[in-house]
Amino acid sequence: MKIINTILTSTLILTLLISNTTTCFPTPPPIPILPIPSSQQLSWQLSEMALFLHFGPNTFTDSEWGTGKADPSLFNPTHLNTTQWVTVAKENGFSRVILTAKHHDGFCLWPSEYTEYSVRSSVWKDGLGDVVGELAQAAEKSGVQFGVYLSPWDRHEGCYGKTLEYNEYYMAQMTELLTR
């Protein structure tokens, strides 16, 4: 009988300790599954619609696939109105516009310091035009988010296919594009 009383007393004490522990301390939150998205990434994921804009030499050559050999002087959007693009996007429920800043043909819609195959070599605005900059400003004024797509494939650049050399070139262009 003494053994049973000792077991019952021990069980009662243990039960009180356990129940006291669970009521005194809150249950910790679950360990997060990493990586945790940043606030910018969450904003990106929660926006409902994005308008993807593709504009470049193909617009003027009426071809679907660029080869990287089109003469930059063909690029001459004399009536370019990026505010119109953003306005149409916003009026139709898009919260973000994404511009193909450079597609696989390698033509850059900003005056890149790393290649002559860009708006810098076009007749548009005497080589001083900047589609990326104009669209970024129009988007900011309208409260529309702005993003860019920079193709990793570049049919114009001679070092494409030489992994280390091209990766350095690509990263330099990406840095140039994202820090302007």
MDTraj code that builds the backbone (N, CA, C; nanometers):
import mdtraj as md
import numpy as np

residues = "MET LYS ILE ILE ASN THR ILE LEU THR SER THR LEU ILE LEU THR LEU LEU ILE SER ASN THR THR THR CYS PHE PRO THR PRO PRO PRO ILE PRO ILE LEU PRO ILE PRO SER SER GLN GLN LEU SER TRP GLN LEU SER GLU MET ALA LEU PHE LEU HIS PHE GLY PRO ASN THR PHE THR ASP SER GLU TRP GLY THR GLY LYS ALA ASP PRO SER LEU PHE ASN PRO THR HIS LEU ASN THR THR GLN TRP VAL THR VAL ALA LYS GLU ASN GLY PHE SER ARG VAL ILE LEU THR ALA LYS HIS HIS ASP GLY PHE CYS LEU TRP PRO SER GLU TYR THR GLU TYR SER VAL ARG SER SER VAL TRP LYS ASP GLY LEU GLY ASP VAL VAL GLY GLU LEU ALA GLN ALA ALA GLU LYS SER GLY VAL GLN PHE GLY VAL TYR LEU SER PRO TRP ASP ARG HIS GLU GLY CYS TYR GLY LYS THR LEU GLU TYR ASN GLU TYR TYR MET ALA GLN MET THR GLU LEU LEU THR ARG".split()
xyz = np.array([
    [0.0816, -0.1183, 0.0000],
    [0.0000, 0.0000, 0.0000],
    [0.0867, 0.1257, 0.0000],
    [0.1971, 0.1188, 0.0729],
    [0.2885, 0.2319, 0.0779],
    [0.3450, 0.2617, -0.0610],
    [0.3736, 0.1580, -0.1357],
    [0.4262, 0.1762, -0.2715],
    [0.3213, 0.2426, -0.3597],
    [0.1964, 0.2019, -0.3470],
    [0.0893, 0.2604, -0.4283],
    [0.0724, 0.4075, -0.3925],
    [0.0754, 0.4414, -0.2637],
    [0.0641, 0.5818, -0.2210],
    [0.1811, 0.6641, -0.2731],
    [0.2993, 0.6102, -0.2724],
    [0.4167, 0.6806, -0.3238],
    [0.4025, 0.7050, -0.4740],
    [0.3563, 0.6037, -0.5449],
    [0.3367, 0.6186, -0.6902],
    [0.2285, 0.7220, -0.7186],
    [0.1182, 0.7162, -0.6460],
    [0.0092, 0.8127, -0.6660],
    [0.0552, 0.9548, -0.6323],
    [0.1276, 0.9699, -0.5247],
    [0.1784, 1.1019, -0.4862],
    [0.2754, 1.1547, -0.5910],
    [0.3642, 1.0711, -0.6373],
    [0.4608, 1.1104, -0.7408],
    [0.3883, 1.1495, -0.8695],
    [0.2881, 1.0716, -0.9059],
    [0.2115, 1.1003, -1.0273],
    [0.1390, 1.2327, -1.0129],
    [0.0800, 1.2563, -0.8961],
    [0.0091, 1.3819, -0.8718],
    [0.1052, 1.5009, -0.8784],
    [0.2200, 1.4898, -0.8179],
    [0.3201, 1.5978, -0.8209],
    [0.3672, 1.6220, -0.9639],
    [0.3955, 1.5157, -1.0363],
    [0.4406, 1.5283, -1.1747],
    [0.3321, 1.5925, -1.2614],
    [0.2064, 1.5509, -1.2407],
    [0.0944, 1.6077, -1.3157],
    [0.0814, 1.7562, -1.2865],
    [0.0930, 1.7951, -1.1626],
    [0.0859, 1.9369, -1.1249],
    [0.2012, 2.0162, -1.1863],
    [0.3191, 1.9591, -1.1852],
    [0.4339, 2.0272, -1.2446],
    [0.4154, 2.0460, -1.3952],
    [0.3710, 1.9418, -1.4606],
    [0.3518, 1.9492, -1.6062],
    [0.2419, 2.0488, -1.6398],
    [0.1286, 2.0428, -1.5705],
    [0.0187, 2.1337, -1.6016],
    [0.0560, 2.2769, -1.5662],
    [0.1328, 2.2954, -1.4636],
    [0.1785, 2.4285, -1.4256],
    [0.2739, 2.4850, -1.5304],
    [0.3604, 2.3999, -1.5836],
    [0.4571, 2.4427, -1.6839],
    [0.3859, 2.4878, -1.8107],
    [0.2858, 2.4140, -1.8527],
    [0.2185, 2.4485, -1.9775],
    [0.1313, 2.5709, -1.9621],
    [0.0856, 2.6020, -1.8442],
    [0.0016, 2.7208, -1.8279],
    [0.0848, 2.8445, -1.8002],
    [0.2053, 2.8287, -1.7499],
    [0.2898, 2.9439, -1.7181],
    [0.3625, 2.9988, -1.8400],
    [0.3941, 2.9119, -1.9329],
    [0.4735, 2.9536, -2.0474],
    [0.3929, 2.9349, -2.1760],
    [0.3944, 3.0358, -2.2626],
    [0.3212, 3.0186, -2.3890],
    [0.3925, 2.9183, -2.4787],
    [0.3148, 2.8593, -2.5651],
    [0.3715, 2.7662, -2.6617],
    [0.4518, 2.8468, -2.7628],
    [0.5760, 2.8105, -2.7864],
    [0.6562, 2.8867, -2.8829],
    [0.6010, 2.8687, -3.0241],
    [0.6208, 2.9690, -3.1093],
    [0.5743, 2.9542, -3.2479],
    [0.6543, 2.8450, -3.3175],
    [0.5972, 2.7911, -3.4219],
    [0.6730, 2.6868, -3.4939],
    [0.7975, 2.7464, -3.5581],
    [0.8969, 2.6647, -3.5738],
    [1.0198, 2.7082, -3.6395],
    [0.9869, 2.7347, -3.7861],
    [1.0251, 2.8536, -3.8383],
    [0.9899, 2.8857, -3.9775],
    [1.0653, 2.7980, -4.0768],
    [1.0012, 2.7783, -4.1892],
    [1.0665, 2.7063, -4.2984],
    [1.1421, 2.8114, -4.3784],
    [1.2720, 2.7979, -4.3828],
    [1.3563, 2.8984, -4.4471],
    [1.3676, 2.8724, -4.5961],
    [1.3910, 2.9695, -4.6780],
    [1.4102, 3.1101, -4.6432],
    [1.2757, 3.1809, -4.6248],
    [1.2762, 3.2830, -4.5418],
    [1.1572, 3.3642, -4.5188],
    [1.1600, 3.4786, -4.6197],
    [1.0509, 3.5008, -4.6944],
    [1.0520, 3.6084, -4.7938],
    [1.0614, 3.7458, -4.7287],
    [1.1288, 3.8369, -4.7962],
    [1.1393, 3.9748, -4.7484],
    [1.0071, 4.0467, -4.7743],
    [0.9913, 4.1664, -4.7207],
    [0.8685, 4.2420, -4.7440],
    [0.8511, 4.2743, -4.8922],
    [0.9626, 4.3007, -4.9625],
    [0.9534, 4.3279, -5.1062],
    [0.9070, 4.2031, -5.1818],
    [0.9578, 4.0870, -5.1414],
    [0.9168, 3.9631, -5.2075],
    [0.7699, 3.9326, -5.1805],
    [0.7241, 3.9586, -5.0574],
    [0.5832, 3.9371, -5.0271],
    [0.4954, 4.0312, -5.1086],
    [0.5371, 4.1568, -5.1212],
    [0.4630, 4.2535, -5.2027],
    [0.4522, 4.2029, -5.3450],
    [0.5629, 4.1543, -5.3988],
    [0.5664, 4.1008, -5.5350],
    [0.4667, 3.9850, -5.5492],
    [0.4662, 3.8947, -5.4506],
    [0.3809, 3.7774, -5.4583],
    [0.2328, 3.8107, -5.4405],
    [0.2045, 3.9158, -5.3645],
    [0.0658, 3.9492, -5.3361],
    [0.0006, 4.0370, -5.4421],
    [0.0787, 4.1027, -5.5243],
    [0.0161, 4.1847, -5.6281],
    [-0.0500, 4.0920, -5.7291],
    [-0.1631, 4.1358, -5.7790],
    [-0.2436, 4.0441, -5.8580],
    [-0.1997, 4.0294, -6.0024],
    [-0.1683, 4.1404, -6.0688],
    [-0.1364, 4.1288, -6.2111],
    [-0.0184, 4.2169, -6.2479],
    [0.0661, 4.1638, -6.3357],
    [0.1791, 4.2387, -6.3888],
    [0.1704, 4.2363, -6.5411],
    [0.2042, 4.3484, -6.6031],
    [0.2045, 4.3581, -6.7487],
    [0.3486, 4.3488, -6.7959],
    [0.3757, 4.2511, -6.8798],
    [0.5104, 4.2278, -6.9314],
    [0.5213, 4.2957, -7.0672],
    [0.6156, 4.3878, -7.0809],
    [0.6323, 4.4636, -7.2043],
    [0.7572, 4.4179, -7.2783],
    [0.7394, 4.3808, -7.4032],
    [0.8536, 4.3431, -7.4866],
    [0.8592, 4.4409, -7.6031],
    [0.9700, 4.5120, -7.6116],
    [0.9852, 4.6185, -7.7098],
    [1.1312, 4.6228, -7.7482],
    [1.1606, 4.6311, -7.8753],
    [1.2998, 4.6349, -7.9183],
    [1.3100, 4.6384, -8.0696],
    [1.4249, 4.6017, -8.1236],
    [1.4436, 4.6044, -8.2693],
    [1.3403, 4.5216, -8.3457],
    [1.2932, 4.4116, -8.2858],
    [1.1937, 4.3280, -8.3544],
    [1.0657, 4.4060, -8.3836],
    [1.0383, 4.5061, -8.3031],
    [0.9218, 4.5914, -8.3266],
    [0.9315, 4.6576, -8.4631],
    [1.0529, 4.6847, -8.5067],
    [1.0747, 4.7579, -8.6313],
    [1.1135, 4.6677, -8.7482],
    [1.1459, 4.5410, -8.7195],
    [1.1832, 4.4486, -8.8274],
    [1.0713, 4.3500, -8.8589],
    [0.9640, 4.3536, -8.7770],
    [0.8504, 4.2638, -8.7959],
    [0.8954, 4.1179, -8.7936],
    [0.9852, 4.0866, -8.7025],
    [1.0305, 3.9485, -8.6876],
    [1.0048, 3.9023, -8.5449],
    [0.9776, 3.7751, -8.5304],
    [0.9479, 3.7217, -8.3977],
    [1.0743, 3.6987, -8.3160],
    [1.1796, 3.6481, -8.3793],
    [1.3027, 3.6162, -8.3093],
    [1.4163, 3.7041, -8.3598],
    [1.4792, 3.7750, -8.2680],
    [1.5941, 3.8563, -8.3048],
    [1.7195, 3.7718, -8.3116],
    [1.8082, 3.8096, -8.4002],
    [1.9322, 3.7342, -8.4183],
    [2.0519, 3.8022, -8.3531],
    [2.0343, 3.9270, -8.3119],
    [2.1467, 4.0022, -8.2580],
    [2.2260, 4.0717, -8.3675],
    [2.1735, 4.0677, -8.4898],
    [2.2445, 4.1275, -8.6027],
    [2.1704, 4.2481, -8.6625],
    [2.0550, 4.2829, -8.6079],
    [1.9800, 4.3973, -8.6605],
    [2.0584, 4.5263, -8.6366],
    [2.0566, 4.6122, -8.7331],
    [2.1256, 4.7411, -8.7223],
    [2.0566, 4.8249, -8.6145],
    [2.1296, 4.8730, -8.5142],
    [2.0691, 4.9541, -8.4082],
    [1.9975, 5.0784, -8.4598],
    [2.0353, 5.1262, -8.5771],
    [1.9703, 5.2459, -8.6300],
    [1.8239, 5.2192, -8.6665],
    [1.7846, 5.0910, -8.6770],
    [1.6446, 5.0576, -8.7021],
    [1.5557, 5.0947, -8.5842],
    [1.6142, 5.0975, -8.4658],
    [1.5362, 5.1273, -8.3459],
    [1.5143, 5.2785, -8.3389],
    [1.3917, 5.3205, -8.3693],
    [1.3626, 5.4636, -8.3724],
    [1.2163, 5.4885, -8.3354],
    [1.1827, 5.4722, -8.2059],
    [1.0439, 5.4920, -8.1626],
    [1.0101, 5.6409, -8.1457],
    [0.9906, 5.7076, -8.2571],
    [0.9731, 5.8535, -8.2559],
    [0.8528, 5.8997, -8.1742],
    [0.7535, 5.8145, -8.1573],
    [0.6339, 5.8532, -8.0816],
    [0.6223, 5.7760, -7.9496],
    [0.7351, 5.7355, -7.8946],
    [0.7330, 5.6585, -7.7702],
    [0.6681, 5.7401, -7.6589],
    [0.5733, 5.6762, -7.5892],
    [0.5031, 5.7419, -7.4795],
    [0.4853, 5.6393, -7.3677],
    [0.5843, 5.6287, -7.2821],
    [0.5800, 5.5290, -7.1752],
    [0.4723, 5.5616, -7.0725],
    [0.4365, 5.6897, -7.0598],
    [0.3264, 5.7268, -6.9697],
    [0.1969, 5.6622, -7.0184],
    [0.1785, 5.6563, -7.1498],
    [0.0605, 5.5909, -7.2057],
    [0.0597, 5.4421, -7.1690],
    [0.1747, 5.3752, -7.1787],
    [0.1819, 5.2333, -7.1432],
    [0.1374, 5.2116, -6.9992],
    [0.1916, 5.2948, -6.9092],
    [0.1622, 5.2799, -6.7662],
    [0.0153, 5.3122, -6.7385],
    [-0.0359, 5.4149, -6.8020],
    [-0.1763, 5.4532, -6.7825],
    [-0.2693, 5.3402, -6.8251],
    [-0.2446, 5.2833, -6.9416],
    [-0.3269, 5.1716, -6.9902],
    [-0.3163, 5.0527, -6.8940],
    [-0.1965, 5.0242, -6.8476],
    [-0.1779, 4.9137, -6.7528],
    [-0.2592, 4.9381, -6.6256],
    [-0.2463, 5.0558, -6.5695],
    [-0.3146, 5.0882, -6.4438],
    [-0.4665, 5.0878, -6.4618],
    [-0.5146, 5.1446, -6.5715],
    [-0.6590, 5.1490, -6.5976],
    [-0.7185, 5.0087, -6.6140],
    [-0.6356, 4.9131, -6.6462],
    [-0.6835, 4.7766, -6.6666],
    [-0.6481, 4.6821, -6.5523],
    [-0.6130, 4.7396, -6.4379],
    [-0.5958, 4.6609, -6.3165],
    [-0.4577, 4.6046, -6.2914],
    [-0.3590, 4.6453, -6.3701],
    [-0.2227, 4.5973, -6.3468],
    [-0.1555, 4.6855, -6.2424],
    [-0.0889, 4.6240, -6.1469],
    [-0.0205, 4.7003, -6.0423],
    [0.1299, 4.7089, -6.0677],
    [0.1758, 4.6395, -6.1722],
    [0.3193, 4.6357, -6.2002],
    [0.3405, 4.6239, -6.3506],
    [0.4447, 4.6883, -6.3991],
    [0.4883, 4.6690, -6.5379],
    [0.6308, 4.6159, -6.5349],
    [0.6585, 4.5211, -6.6230],
    [0.7918, 4.4622, -6.6327],
    [0.8387, 4.4809, -6.7766],
    [0.9530, 4.5415, -6.7931],
    [1.0080, 4.5681, -6.9257],
    [1.1219, 4.4720, -6.9563],
    [1.1209, 4.4180, -7.0761],
    [1.2345, 4.3404, -7.1238],
    [1.3432, 4.4415, -7.1585],
    [1.4337, 4.4653, -7.0657],
    [1.5397, 4.5647, -7.0861],
    [1.6409, 4.5172, -7.1898],
    [1.6613, 4.3854, -7.1951],
    [1.7458, 4.3231, -7.2983],
    [1.6913, 4.1837, -7.3219],
    [1.6543, 4.1562, -7.4466],
    [1.6069, 4.0219, -7.4793],
    [1.7234, 3.9419, -7.5371],
    [1.6952, 3.8224, -7.5844],
    [1.8015, 3.7324, -7.6301],
    [1.8807, 3.7860, -7.7490],
    [1.8260, 3.8863, -7.8187],
    [1.9022, 3.9436, -7.9306],
    [2.0180, 4.0299, -7.8811],
    [2.0159, 4.0672, -7.7520],
    [2.1254, 4.1431, -7.6915],
    [2.1096, 4.2932, -7.6960],
    [2.0043, 4.3440, -7.7611],
    [1.9861, 4.4891, -7.7728],
    [1.9371, 4.5459, -7.6398],
    [2.0077, 4.6456, -7.5897],
    [1.9761, 4.7050, -7.4592],
    [1.8911, 4.8304, -7.4760],
    [1.7840, 4.8385, -7.4002],
    [1.6944, 4.9537, -7.4060],
    [1.7371, 5.0666, -7.3125],
    [1.8572, 5.0597, -7.2655],
    [1.9202, 5.1685, -7.1900],
    [2.0598, 5.1866, -7.2500],
    [2.1199, 5.3018, -7.2322],
    [2.2531, 5.3259, -7.2922],
    [2.3635, 5.2555, -7.2118],
    [2.3780, 5.1273, -7.2339],
    [2.4755, 5.0480, -7.1593],
    [2.6185, 5.0899, -7.1922],
    [2.7013, 5.0900, -7.0897],
    [2.8438, 5.1190, -7.1093],
    [2.9205, 4.9952, -7.1535],
    [2.8533, 4.8790, -7.1548],
    [2.9219, 4.7534, -7.1819],
    [2.9037, 4.7022, -7.3244],
    [2.8203, 4.7695, -7.4028],
    [2.8001, 4.7271, -7.5412],
    [2.7541, 4.8459, -7.6242],
    [2.7863, 4.8411, -7.7503],
    [2.7351, 4.9422, -7.8431],
    [2.5994, 4.8997, -7.8975],
    [2.5606, 4.7754, -7.8703],
    [2.4337, 4.7247, -7.9206],
    [2.3208, 4.7662, -7.8257],
    [2.2907, 4.8955, -7.8297],
    [2.1920, 4.9526, -7.7388],
    [2.1335, 5.0795, -7.8006],
    [2.0443, 5.1416, -7.7264],
    [1.9830, 5.2666, -7.7727],
    [2.0893, 5.3726, -7.7993],
    [2.2021, 5.3599, -7.7363],
    [2.3122, 5.4550, -7.7567],
    [2.3548, 5.4613, -7.9044],
    [2.3421, 5.3487, -7.9762],
    [2.3815, 5.3439, -8.1176],
    [2.2633, 5.3626, -8.2124],
    [2.1489, 5.3977, -8.1586],
    [2.0311, 5.4181, -8.2437],
    [2.0203, 5.5655, -8.2831],
    [1.9349, 5.5917, -8.3786],
    [1.9121, 5.7304, -8.4192],
    [1.8103, 5.7976, -8.3278],
    [1.7387, 5.7176, -8.2514],
    [1.6366, 5.7697, -8.1607],
    [1.7000, 5.8653, -8.0596],
    [1.6508, 5.9852, -8.0562],
    [1.7005, 6.0899, -7.9659],
    [1.8516, 6.1076, -7.9777],
    [1.9022, 6.0884, -8.0977],
    [2.0458, 6.1029, -8.1258],
    [2.1318, 6.0147, -8.0350],
    [2.0809, 5.8957, -8.0033],
    [2.1554, 5.8009, -7.9197],
    [2.1501, 5.8320, -7.7712],
    [2.0693, 5.9290, -7.7316],
    [2.0617, 5.9679, -7.5907],
    [1.9340, 5.9174, -7.5227],
    [1.8545, 5.8392, -7.5951],
    [1.7303, 5.7882, -7.5384],
    [1.7537, 5.6787, -7.4360],
    [1.6502, 5.6546, -7.3556],
    [1.6593, 5.5545, -7.2494],
    [1.5180, 5.5042, -7.2186],
    [1.4778, 5.3966, -7.2828],
    [1.3436, 5.3422, -7.2619],
    [1.3260, 5.2985, -7.1171],
    [1.4264, 5.2331, -7.0604],
    [1.4182, 5.1850, -6.9222],
    [1.3952, 5.3032, -6.8278],
    [1.4744, 5.4072, -6.8423],
    [1.4614, 5.5240, -6.7551],
    [1.3273, 5.5933, -6.7694],
    [1.2810, 5.6092, -6.8942],
    [1.1520, 5.6752, -6.9162],
    [1.0370, 5.5954, -6.8562],
    [1.0393, 5.4641, -6.8742],
    [0.9320, 5.3808, -6.8195],
    [0.9381, 5.3776, -6.6666],
    [1.0559, 5.3728, -6.6106],
    [1.0697, 5.3741, -6.4643],
    [1.0105, 5.5029, -6.4066],
    [1.0387, 5.6160, -6.4696],
    [0.9842, 5.7445, -6.4228],
    [0.8325, 5.7484, -6.4366],
    [0.7801, 5.7011, -6.5491],
    [0.6356, 5.7013, -6.5711],
    [0.5653, 5.6119, -6.4683],
    [0.6245, 5.4976, -6.4391],
    [0.5657, 5.4056, -6.3410],
    [0.5656, 5.4682, -6.2018],
    [0.6768, 5.5301, -6.1658],
    [0.6856, 5.5925, -6.0332],
    [0.5820, 5.7029, -6.0179],
    [0.5663, 5.7864, -6.1193],
    [0.4683, 5.8962, -6.1141],
    [0.3257, 5.8438, -6.0994],
    [0.2990, 5.7271, -6.1548],
    [0.1639, 5.6708, -6.1505],
    [0.1408, 5.5763, -6.0332],
    [0.2438, 5.5519, -5.9541],
    [0.2292, 5.4611, -5.8410],
    [0.2194, 5.3150, -5.8827],
    [0.2787, 5.2817, -5.9969],
    [0.2797, 5.1437, -6.0467],
    [0.4198, 5.0879, -6.0233],
    [0.4271, 4.9651, -5.9757],
    [0.5574, 4.9036, -5.9526],
    [0.6254, 4.8773, -6.0868],
    [0.7582, 4.8786, -6.0849],
    [0.8356, 4.8628, -6.2073],
    [0.9389, 4.7527, -6.1890],
    [0.9514, 4.6688, -6.2899],
    [1.0525, 4.5641, -6.2880],
    [1.1153, 4.5504, -6.4252],
    [1.2289, 4.4852, -6.4299],
    [1.2975, 4.4623, -6.5571],
    [1.3312, 4.3152, -6.5722],
    [1.3380, 4.2737, -6.6977],
    [1.3853, 4.1403, -6.7329],
    [1.5122, 4.1598, -6.8147],
    [1.6184, 4.0940, -6.7751],
    [1.7462, 4.1004, -6.8451],
    [1.7791, 3.9581, -6.8897],
    [1.7670, 3.9331, -7.0180],
    [1.7875, 3.7976, -7.0689],
    [1.9304, 3.7499, -7.0445],
    [1.9449, 3.6271, -6.9949],
    [2.0803, 3.5724, -6.9800],
    [2.1387, 3.5256, -7.1137],
    [2.0549, 3.5032, -7.2113],
    [2.1011, 3.4642, -7.3447],
    [2.1254, 3.5926, -7.4225],
    [2.2358, 3.6013, -7.4935],
    [2.2695, 3.7216, -7.5692],
    [2.3310, 3.6795, -7.7019],
    [2.2509, 3.6860, -7.8076],
    [2.2956, 3.6401, -7.9394],
    [2.3909, 3.7385, -8.0062],
    [2.4051, 3.8577, -7.9506],
    [2.4936, 3.9575, -8.0108],
    [2.6341, 3.9541, -7.9496],
    [2.6413, 3.9314, -7.8206],
    [2.7685, 3.9424, -7.7473],
    [2.8635, 3.8287, -7.7826],
    [2.9831, 3.8638, -7.8264],
    [3.0828, 3.7664, -7.8710],
    [3.1316, 3.6724, -7.7630],
    [3.1274, 3.7130, -7.6369],
    [3.1782, 3.6251, -7.5306],
    [3.0701, 3.5304, -7.4774],
    [2.9483, 3.5375, -7.5333],
    [2.8445, 3.4439, -7.4895],
    [2.8917, 3.3016, -7.5173],
    [2.8806, 3.2155, -7.4186],
    [2.9281, 3.0773, -7.4312],
    [3.0612, 3.0558, -7.3608],
    [3.1332, 3.1631, -7.3335],
    [3.2574, 3.1555, -7.2551],
    [3.2156, 3.1897, -7.1119],
    [3.1862, 3.0884, -7.0354],
    [3.1140, 3.1021, -6.9099],
    [3.1646, 3.2128, -6.8192],
    [3.2883, 3.2088, -6.7775],
    [3.3382, 3.3080, -6.6833],
    [3.3337, 3.4483, -6.7423],
    [3.3819, 3.4631, -6.8642],
    [3.3845, 3.5947, -6.9285],
    [3.2423, 3.6503, -6.9459],
    [3.1513, 3.5648, -6.9922],
    [3.0147, 3.6138, -7.0130],
    [2.9445, 3.6423, -6.8805],
    [2.9662, 3.5590, -6.7806],
    [2.9043, 3.5836, -6.6496],
    [2.9481, 3.7188, -6.5929],
    [3.0741, 3.7524, -6.6094],
    [3.1221, 3.8835, -6.5628],
    [3.0548, 3.9963, -6.6409],
    [3.0433, 3.9786, -6.7713],
    [2.9761, 4.0765, -6.8565],
    [2.8299, 4.0924, -6.8146],
    [2.7610, 3.9796, -6.7971],
    [2.6192, 3.9804, -6.7608],
    [2.5979, 4.0465, -6.6248],
    [2.6797, 4.0105, -6.5278],
    [2.6670, 4.0693, -6.3939],
    [2.6958, 4.2193, -6.3971],
    [2.7903, 4.2603, -6.4811],
    [2.8185, 4.4037, -6.4938],
    [2.6977, 4.4761, -6.5520],
    [2.6350, 4.4180, -6.6526],
    [2.5150, 4.4806, -6.7094],
    [2.4008, 4.4820, -6.6081],
    [2.3843, 4.3749, -6.5356],
    [2.2775, 4.3705, -6.4358],
    [2.3004, 4.4754, -6.3281],
    [2.4231, 4.4863, -6.2812],
    [2.4560, 4.5874, -6.1807],
    [2.4311, 4.7269, -6.2363],
    [2.4751, 4.7503, -6.3590],
    [2.4543, 4.8789, -6.4231],
    [2.3049, 4.9118, -6.4316],
    [2.2264, 4.8149, -6.4693],
    [2.0834, 4.8342, -6.4868],
    [2.0122, 4.8602, -6.3541],
    [2.0513, 4.7894, -6.2512],
    [1.9809, 4.7987, -6.1223],
    [2.0307, 4.9118, -6.0320],
    [2.1383, 4.9763, -6.0709],
    [2.1936, 5.0841, -5.9849],
    [2.1880, 5.2200, -6.0519],
    [2.1149, 5.2335, -6.1594],
    [2.1081, 5.3607, -6.2294],
    [2.0020, 5.4491, -6.1695],
])
top = md.Topology()
chain = top.add_chain()
for i, resn in enumerate(residues, 1):
    res = top.add_residue(resn, chain, resSeq=i)
    for name in ("N", "CA", "C"):
        top.add_atom(name, md.element.get_by_symbol(name[0]), res)
traj = md.Trajectory(xyz[None], top)
